[in-house]
Amino acid sequence: MPRAELTLTVPEDIWIGDVSRQHDVTVRVLAALPDEESGVGLAEVTTDDLPGVLGDIESREPVTSMEILSTTNDTALIQFETSTPLLLFPIQGSGIPLEMPFTLEDGEAIWEITAPQERLSQLGEQLDEFGIPFTVEKVQQHVTEEPVLTESQRDLVRTAVEEGYYDTPRRCSLTELAETVGIAKSTCSETLHRAEEQVLKRFVSELEGAPSRSA
């Protein structure tokens, strides 16, 4: 499934873009929830002028409420409600889950999106419709790698290590390991063998694919 990185330019009349342009500040949006008439966001605000920036945010007309949840040095965690969650409308319209957090600085927001090509095209159309300029920085195929071992294999290998089955000399025999996990000795042996086979094959595969080092 394609994974895209987009840089959005927040329109001049949107408060969060104006705040980021007028101050040396980084806004890291941790969570956001839009509805038909407003939106609620959770964000980290980092700046050398924390009181000034927070005061500016709170004074913006579209910000209907703002609560400071915590402050640490030059960073504040805030929750706010806004009547114009413009950046979230294209996401809502295209049906793509927005990956959090995303960062906004100097009027630009960086989004990472994983979605089918058709949905990405719909997002582009939605951004155009809402007048939000954007640049596609990169698109790559996102592959979810299957785990090397099954859950039962992982549990057995973990127990084998904890019990000392792989120690030299061994502190636990195959019979004792099977009794510990409550399975037949033959099942224990076969499961370990299959797990060891998968681990070794993956190791050799990665070894062969690694760049060679000169002496």
Rosetta blueprint (number, residue, H / E / L):
1 M L
2 P E
3 R E
4 A E
5 E E
6 L E
7 T E
8 L E
9 T E
10 V L
11 P L
12 E L
13 D L
14 I L
15 W H
16 I H
17 G H
18 D H
19 V H
20 S H
21 R H
22 Q H
23 H L
24 D L
25 V E
26 T E
27 V E
28 R E
29 V E
30 L E
31 A E
32 A E
33 L E
34 P E
35 D L
36 E L
37 E L
38 S L
39 G E
40 V E
41 G E
42 L E
43 A E
44 E E
45 V E
46 T E
47 T E
48 D L
49 D L
50 L H
51 P H
52 G H
53 V H
54 L H
55 G H
56 D H
57 I H
58 E H
59 S H
60 R L
61 E L
62 P L
63 V E
64 T E
65 S E
66 M E
67 E E
68 I E
69 L E
70 S E
71 T E
72 T E
73 N L
74 D L
75 T E
76 A E
77 L E
78 I E
79 Q E
80 F E
81 E E
82 T E
83 S L
84 T L
85 P L
86 L H
87 L H
88 L H
89 F H
90 P H
91 I H
92 Q H
93 G H
94 S H
95 G L
96 I L
97 P L
98 L L
99 E L
100 M L
101 P L
102 F E
103 T E
104 L E
105 E E
106 D L
107 G L
108 E E
109 A E
110 I E
111 W E
112 E E
113 I E
114 T E
115 A L
116 P L
117 Q H
118 E H
119 R H
120 L H
121 S H
122 Q H
123 L H
124 G H
125 E H
126 Q H
127 L H
128 D H
129 E H
130 F L
131 G L
132 I L
133 P L
134 F E
135 T E
136 V E
137 E E
138 K E
139 V E
140 Q E
141 Q E
142 H L
143 V L
144 T L
145 E L
146 E L
147 P L
148 V L
149 L L
150 T L
151 E H
152 S H
153 Q H
154 R H
155 D H
156 L H
157 V H
158 R H
159 T H
160 A H
161 V H
162 E H
163 E H
164 G L
165 Y L
166 Y L
167 D L
168 T L
169 P L
170 R L
171 R L
172 C L
173 S L
174 L H
175 T H
176 E H
177 L H
178 A H
179 E H
180 T H
181 V H
182 G L
183 I L
184 A L
185 K H
186 S H
187 T H
188 C H
189 S H
190 E H
191 T H
192 L H
193 H H
194 R H
195 A H
196 E H
197 E H
198 Q H
199 V H
200 L H
201 K H
202 R H
203 F H
204 V H
205 S H
206 E H
207 L H
208 E H
209 G H
210 A L
211 P L
212 S L
213 R L
214 S L
215 A L
